[in-house]
Amino acid sequence: MAAEIGLRGFGLFMLALCALSALCLYHAVHRPPVHHQPDAIEFALALGAATGWSVGWSFLVEGPGLFRLVDLPARHARIVP
């Protein structure tokens, strides 16, 4: 139970990081540019928004189910224990 709460809480944290990154990017786009090239901070914000969205939703929806082992059919297994 604690693991499920922790993983889903991590998902909420990542979605909050996504929202914060998207808000900062929104403000960066709507202010007058100082230069013509996007700086490293804007790339980091875009990476944080994309990562936060994908990781956040997967942890929030699936929780510990992300780490559940999946049985493979014998014809698809390449490593024999």
N, CA, C and O atoms as a GROMACS GRO file, in nm:
protein
  324
    1MET      N    1   0.082  -0.120   0.000
    1MET     CA    2   0.000   0.000   0.000
    1MET      C    3   0.087   0.126   0.000
    1MET      O    4   0.057   0.222  -0.070
    2ALA      N    5   0.194   0.124   0.079
    2ALA     CA    6   0.282   0.241   0.084
    2ALA      C    7   0.352   0.262  -0.049
    2ALA      O    8   0.374   0.376  -0.091
    3ALA      N    9   0.388   0.152  -0.115
    3ALA     CA   10   0.454   0.165  -0.246
    3ALA      C   11   0.359   0.225  -0.348
    3ALA      O   12   0.400   0.307  -0.431
    4GLU      N   13   0.233   0.186  -0.343
    4GLU     CA   14   0.136   0.240  -0.438
    4GLU      C   15   0.116   0.390  -0.415
    4GLU      O   16   0.111   0.467  -0.511
    5ILE      N   17   0.105   0.430  -0.291
    5ILE     CA   18   0.089   0.572  -0.260
    5ILE      C   19   0.213   0.650  -0.303
    5ILE      O   20   0.202   0.759  -0.359
    6GLY      N   21   0.330   0.593  -0.277
    6GLY     CA   22   0.454   0.660  -0.315
    6GLY      C   23   0.468   0.675  -0.465
    6GLY      O   24   0.507   0.782  -0.513
    7LEU      N   25   0.437   0.570  -0.540
    7LEU     CA   26   0.451   0.577  -0.685
    7LEU      C   27   0.348   0.671  -0.747
    7LEU      O   28   0.379   0.746  -0.839
    8ARG      N   29   0.227   0.667  -0.696
    8ARG     CA   30   0.125   0.758  -0.749
    8ARG      C   31   0.153   0.903  -0.707
    8ARG      O   32   0.123   0.996  -0.782
    9GLY      N   33   0.210   0.921  -0.588
    9GLY     CA   34   0.253   1.055  -0.546
    9GLY      C   35   0.365   1.107  -0.634
    9GLY      O   36   0.369   1.226  -0.666
   10PHE      N   37   0.457   1.018  -0.673
   10PHE     CA   38   0.562   1.057  -0.766
   10PHE      C   39   0.502   1.098  -0.900
   10PHE      O   40   0.551   1.192  -0.964
   11GLY      N   41   0.397   1.029  -0.943
   11GLY     CA   42   0.329   1.067  -1.066
   11GLY      C   43   0.268   1.206  -1.056
   11GLY      O   44   0.276   1.284  -1.151
   12LEU      N   45   0.207   1.236  -0.943
   12LEU     CA   46   0.152   1.372  -0.923
   12LEU      C   47   0.262   1.477  -0.923
   12LEU      O   48   0.246   1.585  -0.978
   13PHE      N   49   0.375   1.444  -0.860
   13PHE     CA   50   0.488   1.536  -0.858
   13PHE      C   51   0.538   1.563  -1.000
   13PHE      O   52   0.568   1.677  -1.035
   14MET      N   53   0.548   1.459  -1.081
   14MET     CA   54   0.595   1.477  -1.218
   14MET      C   55   0.496   1.558  -1.302
   14MET      O   56   0.537   1.636  -1.387
   15LEU      N   57   0.366   1.541  -1.277
   15LEU     CA   58   0.267   1.623  -1.348
   15LEU      C   59   0.275   1.768  -1.304
   15LEU      O   60   0.255   1.859  -1.385
   16ALA      N   61   0.303   1.791  -1.176
   16ALA     CA   62   0.321   1.929  -1.129
   16ALA      C   63   0.446   1.991  -1.192
   16ALA      O   64   0.445   2.108  -1.228
   17LEU      N   65   0.552   1.912  -1.205
   17LEU     CA   66   0.672   1.960  -1.273
   17LEU      C   67   0.643   1.993  -1.419
   17LEU      O   68   0.694   2.091  -1.472
   18CYS      N   69   0.561   1.913  -1.482
   18CYS     CA   70   0.521   1.938  -1.620
   18CYS      C   71   0.444   2.070  -1.631
   18CYS      O   72   0.470   2.150  -1.720
   19ALA      N   73   0.351   2.091  -1.540
   19ALA     CA   74   0.271   2.214  -1.543
   19ALA      C   75   0.359   2.336  -1.519
   19ALA      O   76   0.342   2.439  -1.584
   20LEU      N   77   0.452   2.326  -1.425
   20LEU     CA   78   0.542   2.438  -1.397
   20LEU      C   79   0.632   2.466  -1.517
   20LEU      O   80   0.653   2.582  -1.552
   21SER      N   81   0.684   2.362  -1.579
   21SER     CA   82   0.769   2.381  -1.697
   21SER      C   83   0.690   2.442  -1.812
   21SER      O   84   0.740   2.531  -1.881
   22ALA      N   85   0.568   2.396  -1.833
   22ALA     CA   86   0.486   2.450  -1.941
   22ALA      C   87   0.450   2.596  -1.915
   22ALA      O   88   0.447   2.677  -2.008
   23LEU      N   89   0.425   2.631  -1.791
   23LEU     CA   90   0.396   2.770  -1.757
   23LEU      C   91   0.516   2.859  -1.781
   23LEU      O   92   0.503   2.970  -1.834
   24CYS      N   93   0.634   2.813  -1.742
   24CYS     CA   94   0.756   2.891  -1.767
   24CYS      C   95   0.783   2.905  -1.916
   24CYS      O   96   0.826   3.011  -1.961
   25LEU      N   97   0.759   2.799  -1.993
   25LEU     CA   98   0.776   2.808  -2.138
   25LEU      C   99   0.675   2.905  -2.200
   25LEU      O  100   0.708   2.978  -2.293
   26TYR      N  101   0.554   2.904  -2.148
   26TYR     CA  102   0.452   2.996  -2.198
   26TYR      C  103   0.496   3.141  -2.178
   26TYR      O  104   0.483   3.224  -2.268
   27HIS      N  105   0.549   3.170  -2.061
   27HIS     CA  106   0.596   3.306  -2.035
   27HIS      C  107   0.720   3.339  -2.117
   27HIS      O  108   0.738   3.454  -2.158
   28ALA      N  109   0.805   3.241  -2.143
   28ALA     CA  110   0.924   3.265  -2.223
   28ALA      C  111   0.888   3.296  -2.368
   28ALA      O  112   0.955   3.376  -2.434
   29VAL      N  113   0.782   3.234  -2.418
   29VAL     CA  114   0.741   3.256  -2.557
   29VAL      C  115   0.675   3.393  -2.572
   29VAL      O  116   0.688   3.456  -2.677
   30HIS      N  117   0.605   3.439  -2.470
   30HIS     CA  118   0.528   3.563  -2.483
   30HIS      C  119   0.603   3.688  -2.442
   30HIS      O  120   0.546   3.797  -2.449
   31ARG      N  121   0.726   3.678  -2.401
   31ARG     CA  122   0.804   3.799  -2.373
   31ARG      C  123   0.889   3.832  -2.496
   31ARG      O  124   0.918   3.743  -2.576
   32PRO      N  125   0.929   3.957  -2.512
   32PRO     CA  126   1.010   3.993  -2.628
   32PRO      C  127   1.147   3.923  -2.622
   32PRO      O  128   1.209   3.917  -2.515
   33PRO      N  129   1.194   3.870  -2.734
   33PRO     CA  130   1.321   3.796  -2.731
   33PRO      C  131   1.440   3.888  -2.715
   33PRO      O  132   1.446   3.997  -2.773
   34VAL      N  133   1.535   3.844  -2.636
   34VAL     CA  134   1.660   3.918  -2.619
   34VAL      C  135   1.756   3.877  -2.731
   34VAL      O  136   1.837   3.958  -2.775
   35HIS      N  137   1.747   3.756  -2.775
   35HIS     CA  138   1.832   3.703  -2.882
   35HIS      C  139   1.748   3.608  -2.967
   35HIS      O  140   1.632   3.582  -2.935
   36HIS      N  141   1.804   3.559  -3.071
   36HIS     CA  142   1.728   3.476  -3.165
   36HIS      C  143   1.739   3.327  -3.138
   36HIS      O  144   1.659   3.250  -3.191
   37GLN      N  145   1.834   3.284  -3.056
   37GLN     CA  146   1.850   3.142  -3.029
   37GLN      C  147   1.789   3.106  -2.895
   37GLN      O  148   1.805   3.181  -2.798
   38PRO      N  149   1.719   2.995  -2.888
   38PRO     CA  150   1.672   2.950  -2.756
   38PRO      C  151   1.790   2.905  -2.672
   38PRO      O  152   1.882   2.839  -2.722
   39ASP      N  153   1.789   2.940  -2.546
   39ASP     CA  154   1.900   2.902  -2.460
   39ASP      C  155   1.878   2.765  -2.398
   39ASP      O  156   1.774   2.702  -2.419
   40ALA      N  157   1.975   2.720  -2.321
   40ALA     CA  158   1.970   2.586  -2.262
   40ALA      C  159   1.856   2.573  -2.162
   40ALA      O  160   1.804   2.463  -2.142
   41ILE      N  161   1.818   2.682  -2.099
   41ILE     CA  162   1.709   2.676  -2.000
   41ILE      C  163   1.577   2.643  -2.069
   41ILE      O  164   1.497   2.567  -2.016
   42GLU      N  165   1.554   2.700  -2.187
   42GLU     CA  166   1.431   2.670  -2.259
   42GLU      C  167   1.428   2.525  -2.306
   42GLU      O  168   1.322   2.461  -2.303
   43PHE      N  169   1.541   2.472  -2.347
   43PHE     CA  170   1.547   2.330  -2.383
   43PHE      C  171   1.521   2.242  -2.262
   43PHE      O  172   1.450   2.142  -2.271
   44ALA      N  173   1.578   2.280  -2.147
   44ALA     CA  174   1.556   2.202  -2.024
   44ALA      C  175   1.410   2.209  -1.981
   44ALA      O  176   1.355   2.109  -1.934
   45LEU      N  177   1.347   2.324  -1.997
   45LEU     CA  178   1.205   2.336  -1.963
   45LEU      C  179   1.118   2.250  -2.056
   45LEU      O  180   1.024   2.185  -2.010
   46ALA      N  181   1.151   2.249  -2.184
   46ALA     CA  182   1.075   2.165  -2.277
   46ALA      C  183   1.096   2.017  -2.246
   46ALA      O  184   1.001   1.939  -2.254
   47LEU      N  185   1.218   1.979  -2.212
   47LEU     CA  186   1.244   1.840  -2.175
   47LEU      C  187   1.171   1.804  -2.047
   47LEU      O  188   1.117   1.694  -2.035
   48GLY      N  189   1.168   1.896  -1.950
   48GLY     CA  190   1.096   1.871  -1.826
   48GLY      C  191   0.946   1.859  -1.848
   48GLY      O  192   0.880   1.778  -1.783
   49ALA      N  193   0.892   1.938  -1.940
   49ALA     CA  194   0.749   1.929  -1.968
   49ALA      C  195   0.714   1.797  -2.035
   49ALA      O  196   0.616   1.732  -1.997
   50ALA      N  197   0.791   1.757  -2.134
   50ALA     CA  198   0.762   1.631  -2.204
   50ALA      C  199   0.783   1.510  -2.114
   50ALA      O  200   0.702   1.417  -2.114
   51THR      N  201   0.891   1.511  -2.038
   51THR     CA  202   0.919   1.399  -1.948
   51THR      C  203   0.818   1.394  -1.835
   51THR      O  204   0.769   1.286  -1.800
   52GLY      N  205   0.786   1.509  -1.779
   52GLY     CA  206   0.688   1.513  -1.671
   52GLY      C  207   0.552   1.464  -1.714
   52GLY      O  208   0.483   1.396  -1.638
   53TRP      N  209   0.512   1.498  -1.836
   53TRP     CA  210   0.382   1.454  -1.886
   53TRP      C  211   0.378   1.303  -1.904
   53TRP      O  212   0.285   1.237  -1.856
   54SER      N  213   0.478   1.248  -1.972
   54SER     CA  214   0.473   1.104  -2.002
   54SER      C  215   0.497   1.019  -1.878
   54SER      O  216   0.426   0.922  -1.855
   55VAL      N  217   0.597   1.053  -1.798
   55VAL     CA  218   0.627   0.974  -1.678
   55VAL      C  219   0.519   0.995  -1.572
   55VAL      O  220   0.479   0.901  -1.504
   56GLY      N  221   0.473   1.118  -1.558
   56GLY     CA  222   0.372   1.148  -1.456
   56GLY      C  223   0.243   1.072  -1.477
   56GLY      O  224   0.189   1.014  -1.382
   57TRP      N  225   0.192   1.072  -1.600
   57TRP     CA  226   0.067   1.000  -1.626
   57TRP      C  227   0.084   0.850  -1.611
   57TRP      O  228  -0.006   0.782  -1.561
   58SER      N  229   0.198   0.798  -1.654
   58SER     CA  230   0.215   0.653  -1.642
   58SER      C  231   0.224   0.609  -1.497
   58SER      O  232   0.167   0.507  -1.460
   59PHE      N  233   0.294   0.685  -1.413
   59PHE     CA  234   0.302   0.649  -1.272
   59PHE      C  235   0.169   0.674  -1.201
   59PHE      O  236   0.131   0.598  -1.112
   60LEU      N  237   0.098   0.778  -1.239
   60LEU     CA  238  -0.029   0.807  -1.172
   60LEU      C  239  -0.135   0.704  -1.208
   60LEU      O  240  -0.211   0.662  -1.120
   61VAL      N  241  -0.142   0.663  -1.332
   61VAL     CA  242  -0.246   0.570  -1.375
   61VAL      C  243  -0.212   0.426  -1.337
   61VAL      O  244  -0.297   0.355  -1.283
   62GLU      N  245  -0.090   0.383  -1.364
   62GLU     CA  246  -0.054   0.243  -1.342
   62GLU      C  247   0.000   0.216  -1.201
   62GLU      O  248  -0.030   0.112  -1.143
   63GLY      N  249   0.076   0.308  -1.146
   63GLY     CA  250   0.134   0.287  -1.014
   63GLY      C  251   0.230   0.170  -1.014
   63GLY      O  252   0.317   0.162  -1.101
   64PRO      N  253   0.216   0.077  -0.918
   64PRO     CA  254   0.308  -0.037  -0.913
   64PRO      C  255   0.289  -0.136  -1.027
   64PRO      O  256   0.372  -0.225  -1.045
   65GLY      N  257   0.182  -0.123  -1.103
   65GLY     CA  258   0.162  -0.212  -1.217
   65GLY      C  259   0.268  -0.196  -1.325
   65GLY      O  260   0.282  -0.282  -1.411
   66LEU      N  261   0.342  -0.084  -1.322
   66LEU     CA  262   0.450  -0.065  -1.418
   66LEU      C  263   0.560  -0.168  -1.400
   66LEU      O  264   0.629  -0.203  -1.496
   67PHE      N  265   0.578  -0.217  -1.279
   67PHE     CA  266   0.688  -0.308  -1.249
   67PHE      C  267   0.642  -0.453  -1.235
   67PHE      O  268   0.719  -0.537  -1.187
   68ARG      N  269   0.520  -0.482  -1.275
   68ARG     CA  270   0.468  -0.618  -1.269
   68ARG      C  271   0.534  -0.702  -1.379
   68ARG      O  272   0.548  -0.656  -1.493
   69LEU      N  273   0.572  -0.822  -1.345
   69LEU     CA  274   0.632  -0.911  -1.444
   69LEU      C  275   0.524  -0.963  -1.538
   69LEU      O  276   0.413  -0.994  -1.496
   70VAL      N  277   0.559  -0.971  -1.663
   70VAL     CA  278   0.466  -1.018  -1.765
   70VAL      C  279   0.518  -1.150  -1.819
   70VAL      O  280   0.635  -1.161  -1.858
   71ASP      N  281   0.433  -1.251  -1.822
   71ASP     CA  282   0.472  -1.381  -1.876
   71ASP      C  283   0.478  -1.374  -2.028
   71ASP      O  284   0.386  -1.326  -2.093
   72LEU      N  285   0.587  -1.424  -2.084
   72LEU     CA  286   0.602  -1.430  -2.228
   72LEU      C  287   0.574  -1.572  -2.276
   72LEU      O  288   0.609  -1.668  -2.208
   73PRO      N  289   0.512  -1.586  -2.391
   73PRO     CA  290   0.496  -1.719  -2.448
   73PRO      C  291   0.633  -1.779  -2.480
   73PRO      O  292   0.728  -1.706  -2.506
   74ALA      N  293   0.641  -1.910  -2.478
   74ALA     CA  294   0.769  -1.978  -2.499
   74ALA      C  295   0.830  -1.946  -2.635
   74ALA      O  296   0.952  -1.942  -2.648
   75ARG      N  297   0.749  -1.924  -2.735
   75ARG     CA  298   0.803  -1.898  -2.869
   75ARG      C  299   0.868  -1.760  -2.879
   75ARG      O  300   0.945  -1.735  -2.972
   76HIS      N  301   0.837  -1.669  -2.784
   76HIS     CA  302   0.894  -1.535  -2.788
   76HIS      C  303   1.007  -1.517  -2.688
   76HIS      O  304   1.075  -1.414  -2.690
   77ALA      N  305   1.029  -1.613  -2.602
   77ALA     CA  306   1.136  -1.601  -2.503
   77ALA      C  307   1.269  -1.637  -2.568
   77ALA      O  308   1.282  -1.743  -2.629
   78ARG      N  309   1.366  -1.550  -2.556
   78ARG     CA  310   1.497  -1.574  -2.616
   78ARG      C  311   1.598  -1.623  -2.513
   78ARG      O  312   1.693  -1.693  -2.548
   79ILE      N  313   1.579  -1.588  -2.388
   79ILE     CA  314   1.670  -1.628  -2.282
   79ILE      C  315   1.604  -1.741  -2.204
   79ILE      O  316   1.495  -1.724  -2.149
   80VAL      N  317   1.669  -1.853  -2.200
   80VAL     CA  318   1.615  -1.968  -2.128
   80VAL      C  319   1.683  -1.974  -1.991
   80VAL      O  320   1.805  -1.982  -1.984
   81PRO      N  321   1.605  -1.970  -1.882
   81PRO     CA  322   1.669  -1.971  -1.750
   81PRO      C  323   1.729  -2.105  -1.715
   81PRO      O  324   1.786  -2.122  -1.607
   0.00000   0.00000   0.00000
